[in-house]
Amino acid sequence: MSLSDSVLAPVEPDRARLRDRFFADARRWSLGLVGGRAWRLTVGPMTVLRFGVPEPDATGWSWPIEGGLLARAPGGRLRIAWSAGELVARVEGYRPLLPEPLYRLLQVPVHHLTTRLFLLRLRGRDPAPGPPAPLRRRALATGVDTAACLLLAGLRPRRALAVAALYHAGFWSLGGQTPGELAAGIRLLAADGTRVTPGQALVRLLGGDALAATAMVEAPAGPA
């Protein structure tokens, strides 16, 4: 079983930060699902994954997976590294407790979302993915999108809330722009300048840019 995620990161993180932040920031990148302390992830008093002492290599660190509630048996490794302008997190040889079909359906999407959020937080927001969207353009986009959602909802305000959620998350996932944002010349991007994933779009809708590691910026002249 192998999973990999990466983000663009032109500046190499400090080696100690590369080693420690995955566990120290677990509560933030997991959206409150799990906590962390030295070489383990926890839910309350329970250890869901336990890792061995990290081992350094030329570009990062790796941890042997030793057990925990979400591991059927010890085995595999977690590796976090920076190389050639990319931060990469890779899990190899992990033996999940869940049967493979359930693991791929339930655990893998959460893994990809939370790992991407971790890597983007580790990268930081410097350099930014583009000039911040001016307030006047954001106001224009909000006006156009609000009108569109009301029309789609048959001018029913309560239904418009559900329509707005699907509308924004869908357009952000597809191209980073709602029709209003397209008209205003602004775009939603991940902190590294790449396209927002569906999971990030939902997190941004519910919790904002800081939680989703996204930024609303002036749209580039060409396609994203």
Sequence and secondary structure as in RCSB ss.txt:
>XXXX:A:sequence
MSLSDSVLAPVEPDRARLRDRFFADARRWSLGLVGGRAWRLTVGPMTVLRFGVPEPDATGWSWPIEGGLLARAPG
GRLRIAWSAGELVARVEGYRPLLPEPLYRLLQVPVHHLTTRLFLLRLRGRDPAPGPPAPLRRRALATGVDTAACL
LLAGLRPRRALAVAALYHAGFWSLGGQTPGELAAGIRLLAADGTRVTPGQALVRLLGGDALAATAMVEAPAGPA
>XXXX:A:secstr
 EEEEEEE SS   HHHHHHHHHHTHHHHTTTS EEETTEEEETTEEEEEE   EE SSEEEEEEEE TTBSSS 
 EEEEEEETTEEEEEEES  BSS HHHIIIIIHHHHHHHHHHHHHHHH SSS SSSB  HHHHHHHHHHHHHHHH
HHTTT HHHHHHHHHHHHHHHHHHHS  HHHHHHTEEEEETTSS   HHHHHHHHHH HHHHTEEEEE  SS  
